[in-house]
Each structure stands twice: as structure tokens, then as C-alpha cells.
Amino acid sequence: MLSVPAPRFDHDWIAARLPHAGAMCLLDGVLAWDASHVLCSADNQRRPDHPLRQFGRLGAACGIEYAAQAMAVHGALLAPAGARVPPGMLVSARGVELHVTRLDDIQAPLLVRAQRLQEGDELLMYGFSVHSAGRLLLRGRASVLLGRHAPGSGPASPAAASPDHPSRDQA
């Protein structure tokens, strides 16, 4: 059962905990959460200056980024007060089903749900979905790499700087 958050976890709270700056911090707030779930809201998909918009549209696959940010928020919610949340990197998205072609024509706010399915020392697996006005827009599963292998966690290995594995500065 998801609980209602208290105090309010709004956009400013989220922006202070994600590495995404400015408009790239996509979530407006946390609506509910518990040890294995988080439900977030966003209502910026129609903005003409959306940072993920290309060729005048926001494709449905961009919903994966909304979900990835919800996963990061979930980690921040679960972290002990004042603890440093380990950096993470989305390493795979599987079983993704897109039920719409674009998000910028969705008029109601987005509801972004992430459910932690598996947890290890360095790898998490989440199921995710994005809905709007009771309609499923997309869903799938994602793996997140944590700790020393994730960007921003320490010196880069030679593999991290190769053309096949661009560094954070190259991406």
C-alpha cells in the first residue's frame, strides 16, 4: 500500500536530489510511496521548450526518462536522512510497451509509477508505467547500476572513456 508523503516532496525537493538541472528535472512531485513503490506526477510534457522534445514533438519513449527519474526519487526517499544516495545509471530498459506515439499531445498530467522488483548491492530492477487520465501510456522494466560503476562515483576506468562507453562529458 502506497502511503501519502509527509512532508510534501515537491519539485524543489526532487531537484535538490537528482543530478538533473533546470528543465531536465521532469517530475513535479511525489504523490505516494512506500518501501517498494513510488508514484510521481509531471505536467510539463506539452511545453514547447521541453528538453527532450525533437522535431516539434515529445516521443512516447521519453517516458522512460520520467520513469528513471522516479526510480532515483525512490532511492532518495529510502535513504536515511542526510545520507548520500549512490549515483545510478540506467543500463537497460526491457519489455517496453508504448501505447501512444507521443506525450506532448497528452492533456492531463502524467502519473509515473516505479516499483522495485529486485535489489542488489550494485544493481536494481524496477517495473515502471506512465499513465494519464486513467490511460496507460507506456510500461516496462529497467535496470539501474549503482555504486562504483555508475557515473560520478569516482575516477573513470579506461572502458568508461572509450568510444563504446562515453564518459559523462562525452555523452
C-alpha positions in Angstrom: 0.0 0.0 0.0 1.4 3.4 -1.0 1.5 6.0 1.7 0.9 9.7 1.3 4.1 11.5 1.8 4.6 14.0 4.6 6.2 16.5 4.4 5.4 17.4 0.8 8.0 16.1 -1.6 7.6 18.7 -4.4 9.7 19.7 -7.4 12.2 21.7 -5.3 12.8 18.6 -3.1 13.2 16.4 -6.1 15.6 18.9 -7.9 17.8 19.0 -4.8 18.3 15.2 -5.0 18.6 14.5 -8.7 21.7 15.3 -10.9 19.3 16.8 -13.5 19.3 20.6 -13.6 16.7 23.1 -14.7 14.0 21.9 -17.1 15.7 18.4 -17.2 14.3 17.7 -13.8 11.0 16.4 -15.1 8.9 15.5 -12.1 6.7 17.9 -10.2 6.1 15.9 -7.0 5.8 12.7 -5.2 2.1 11.7 -4.7 2.7 8.5 -2.7 5.5 6.0 -1.8 6.5 3.0 0.3 9.5 0.7 0.5 8.9 -0.8 -3.0 6.8 1.8 -4.9 6.8 5.4 -5.8 4.1 7.4 -7.6 5.1 10.8 -9.0 3.4 13.5 -11.1 4.5 15.6 -14.0 2.7 18.1 -16.1 5.3 19.5 -18.5 5.0 17.2 -21.5 3.2 19.9 -23.6 5.9 22.6 -23.1 7.3 23.7 -26.4 10.7 24.1 -24.8 10.7 20.6 -23.2 14.4 19.5 -23.1 13.6 16.1 -24.7 11.4 17.4 -27.5 12.8 16.7 -31.0 11.3 17.7 -34.4 8.5 19.5 -32.7 7.3 16.5 -30.6 7.9 14.6 -27.4 8.0 10.9 -28.3 6.5 8.3 -26.0 9.9 6.7 -25.4 10.8 9.8 -23.4 8.5 8.4 -20.8 11.4 6.1 -19.9 13.3 9.2 -18.6 10.3 10.2 -16.5 10.4 6.7 -15.0 14.2 6.7 -14.5 13.8 9.9 -12.5 11.0 8.4 -10.4 13.4 5.5 -9.6 16.1 8.0 -8.5 13.5 9.8 -6.4 12.5 6.4 -4.8 16.2 5.9 -3.8 16.3 9.3 -2.3 13.1 8.6 -0.3 14.5 5.4 1.0 17.9 6.8 2.0 18.5 7.6 5.7 18.2 11.3 6.5 21.4 13.1 5.5 22.8 10.0 3.8 24.5 10.3 0.4 22.5 8.5 -2.2 24.8 6.5 -4.5 24.8 7.6 -8.1 22.9 5.5 -10.6 22.8 4.9 -14.3 20.0 3.4 -16.3 21.7 0.5 -18.1 18.7 -1.3 -19.7 15.1 -0.9 -20.5 13.3 -4.1 -21.3 9.8 -5.2 -22.3 8.9 -1.6 -23.0 5.4 -1.2 -24.4 4.5 2.1 -25.9 0.7 2.5 -26.1 0.9 6.0 -27.6 3.3 7.5 -30.1 3.9 10.8 -28.3 3.5 12.5 -24.9 3.2 16.2 -26.0 -0.5 15.7 -27.0 -1.5 14.2 -23.7 -3.6 16.9 -22.0 -3.8 15.6 -18.4 -0.8 15.3 -16.0 1.4 12.3 -16.2 1.4 9.8 -13.3 4.7 7.9 -13.2 4.9 4.8 -11.1 8.0 2.8 -10.4 8.1 -0.5 -8.4 11.4 -2.0 -7.2 11.4 -5.6 -8.3 14.9 -6.7 -7.3 17.6 -5.1 -5.3 21.4 -6.0 -5.1 24.5 -4.2 -3.9 25.1 -2.6 -7.3 22.0 -3.3 -9.4 18.3 -2.6 -9.0 15.5 -3.7 -11.2 12.3 -1.7 -11.4 9.0 -2.1 -13.2 7.5 1.2 -14.4 4.4 2.7 -16.0 3.2 6.1 -17.1 -0.5 6.8 -17.1 -2.6 9.9 -17.8 -6.3 10.3 -17.0 -6.6 6.6 -16.4 -5.0 5.6 -19.7 -1.8 3.5 -19.8 0.8 5.3 -22.0 3.8 3.1 -21.6 5.3 0.5 -19.3 8.3 -1.7 -19.0 11.2 -2.8 -16.8 14.5 -1.0 -16.2 17.9 -1.9 -14.6 19.9 0.7 -12.7 23.6 0.3 -11.9 24.7 1.8 -8.6 27.9 2.5 -6.8 31.4 2.5 -8.1 30.5 1.6 -11.7 28.0 4.4 -12.1 29.0 7.9 -13.4 30.0 10.4 -10.9 31.2 7.8 -8.3 34.9 8.2 -8.8 37.7 8.1 -11.3 36.7 6.8 -14.7 38.1 3.4 -15.8 39.6 3.2 -19.3 36.5 1.4 -20.5 34.3 4.3 -19.3 36.2 6.7 -21.6 36.2 4.5 -24.7 34.1 5.4 -27.8 31.8 2.4 -26.9 31.4 3.7 -23.3 31.3 7.5 -23.5 32.2 9.3 -20.3 29.7 11.7 -18.7 31.5 14.6 -20.5 31.2 12.9 -23.9 27.6 11.9 -23.6 
